Amino acid sequence: MRKMTRTLTILVAGVCIASCVSFAQSAGQATYKAKCQSCHGSSGTPNEGIAKTLGVKPVSDPEVQKHSEAEMIKVTAEGKGKMPAYTGKLTEAQIKEVVSYFRSLK
């Protein structure tokens, strides 16, 4: 009986820990918040001042939507216009994760 109770307790603890981990931020989301959110906005929509000054478009804009993931990765890595290059600041994996997260904001 004690062995069964112990096993069930461990199982319940494991399920609780696993569910807590699922609520944690993805790596792409954490990087986005740290490096991208100030210009692109927390939901992929920049504030009007930034949008006007830097020419940042929201993720929902058709012009942004037409870009492939590969194109967005290249722009993030190499920079374009007022967008700085992140090669050397972020790893290739981080760049892919952050682009994937940004594209999910639609």
N, C-alpha and C positions, 0 to 999 in steps of 0.2 A: 504494500500500500504506500509506504513512504517513497519507494523508488518511482512509482507512478505519479505521485504528487510532485516530486522533484522534477521529473521529466516534463510534466504539464507546465510547471512554473517556468522552466527554461524555455519551453516552446512559446508560451505567452510572452515572455520577455523578448524573445527573438522577433516575434511578430510586431511588438510595440516599437522596437528599435528600427525594424525595417520600414514601418509606416512613418516614423519620424524622418528617416533619411529621404523618403519620397517627397517630403515637403521642403527639403533643402533646395537652394538655388542650383540651377545647372551651372556648369563652368562657364558656358557662353553668357548666361544671364549675369553672373558675377562680373565677368570681364566687361560686358556692355555697360553695367552700372558704373564701373570704375573708369572706363576709358571713352565711352561713346555717348552716354546719357546727357552730358552737359550740352552737347550740340544737337543730338538727334531726338532728345526728349525721352522720358521714361517709358512712353508707350509707342515710340517710333514717330511721334509728331512733335517737331520742334516748336518752341514758342515763336511768336510772330517776329520778335526782334532778331533772333538768331536766323530764322528763315530768310528774312529780308537782307540782313547784313552779310551772311555767309552763303546764301542761296541754297540752304538745306531744304530738301523736299521731304514730306512725310512718306513713310513706308507704303502707305496706301495709294500714293500718286501713281498713275499709270506709267509715267516715265521711269519711275523707280522699279515698278513691277516687271517691266519688260526686260530688265537686266537678269542674266543668268547668275546662278550662284558662283560660277567660276569668274565671271566679270566682277562681281562684288568682292570676291576674295582678292582679285588682282588690284582693284582700287584701294582696298583696305591695306594691302601689303605695300603698294607703291605710292599711294596718294594720288590725288587728282584735284586740280584747282586749289581751293582752300583746304581741302581734306589732307591732313598730314599723312605721311607714310608710317606704317606701324611695323615694318620689317626691322628687326633688331630690338623693338620694344615689346613685341608679342611673338610667341612661337607660331609656326605654321598651324599647329593644332588649335591654338587659341584663336587665331584669325578665322579658321573654318568654323569653330564653335560659335564665335560671336556673330558671324554672318548668318549662320543657321538660326540663331536666336533672333536676330534682327528680322529675318524673313518670316519668322513665325508670328511676328507682331501684327501683321496685316490687319 
